Amino acid sequence: MRAALEQGAQAHGFEADLWTLERVGLVVERVTGVSLSRASVWRLLTGRLGWSLQRPQRRAAERDESEIARWIAHEWPRIKRGR
């Protein structure tokens, strides 16, 4: 199972490369033929495979770090002085 999951969710036909309990359960069923409850999938991931809960960072794909740094360095002090 570890090898199948390490291929990523997209390798198993999912649009985004993000694992959910439901997706892992579907892959487990496809690979082994065994249907697991959400709780059993969680135990498989955390207990047997040693994986932990990870939440994706919510950031805009268009985020421009250099523009943010410029704004903080130049615009923010100007706005703050205007108080």
C-alpha positions as CSV (number, residue, x, y, z in Angstrom):
1,M,0.0,0.0,0.0
2,R,2.8,2.4,0.8
3,A,4.2,2.2,-2.7
4,A,0.8,2.8,-4.2
5,L,0.1,5.8,-2.1
6,E,3.6,7.3,-2.5
7,Q,2.9,7.5,-6.3
8,G,0.5,10.3,-5.4
9,A,-3.2,10.8,-5.9
10,Q,-2.9,12.0,-9.5
11,A,-1.3,8.7,-10.5
12,H,-4.5,7.0,-9.3
13,G,-6.7,9.2,-11.5
14,F,-7.6,12.0,-9.1
15,E,-7.5,15.6,-10.4
16,A,-5.6,17.1,-7.5
17,D,-2.5,15.5,-5.9
18,L,-4.2,15.6,-2.5
19,W,-5.0,12.5,-0.3
20,T,-8.2,12.3,1.6
21,L,-9.5,9.4,3.7
22,E,-12.1,8.7,1.0
23,R,-9.5,8.7,-1.8
24,V,-7.1,6.4,0.2
25,G,-10.0,4.1,0.9
26,L,-10.8,3.9,-2.9
27,V,-7.1,3.1,-3.7
28,V,-7.0,0.5,-0.9
29,E,-10.1,-1.2,-2.4
30,R,-8.7,-1.1,-5.9
31,V,-5.3,-2.5,-4.9
32,T,-6.4,-5.1,-2.3
33,G,-10.1,-5.6,-2.9
34,V,-10.7,-4.8,0.7
35,S,-13.2,-2.1,1.6
36,L,-12.2,-0.1,4.7
37,S,-14.2,2.4,6.8
38,R,-12.9,5.9,7.2
39,A,-11.7,5.0,10.8
40,S,-9.8,2.0,9.4
41,V,-8.2,4.1,6.7
42,W,-7.1,6.5,9.4
43,R,-5.6,3.7,11.5
44,L,-3.8,2.3,8.4
45,L,-2.3,5.7,7.6
46,T,-1.3,6.7,11.1
47,G,-0.6,3.4,12.8
48,R,0.8,1.1,10.1
49,L,2.3,3.6,7.7
50,G,3.3,6.2,10.2
51,W,1.8,9.1,8.2
52,S,0.4,12.2,9.9
53,L,-2.3,14.7,9.1
54,Q,-1.0,17.4,6.7
55,R,-3.1,20.4,5.6
56,P,-2.2,22.3,2.5
57,Q,-1.3,25.9,2.9
58,R,-3.9,28.2,1.6
59,R,-2.0,30.6,-0.7
60,A,-3.0,32.1,-4.0
61,A,-1.2,30.5,-6.9
62,E,-0.6,34.1,-8.2
63,R,1.3,35.1,-5.1
64,D,4.4,37.2,-5.9
65,E,6.8,37.1,-2.9
66,S,9.0,39.8,-4.3
67,E,6.1,42.2,-4.7
68,I,4.9,41.4,-1.2
69,A,8.4,42.2,0.2
70,R,8.5,45.4,-1.8
71,W,5.1,46.5,-0.6
72,I,6.1,45.8,3.1
73,A,9.3,47.7,2.7
74,H,8.0,50.7,0.8
75,E,4.2,51.1,0.9
76,W,3.4,49.9,4.4
77,P,5.7,52.4,6.2
78,R,4.3,55.2,4.0
79,I,0.7,54.2,4.9
80,K,1.6,53.8,8.6
81,R,3.1,57.3,8.7
82,G,-0.1,58.7,7.3
83,R,-2.0,57.9,10.5
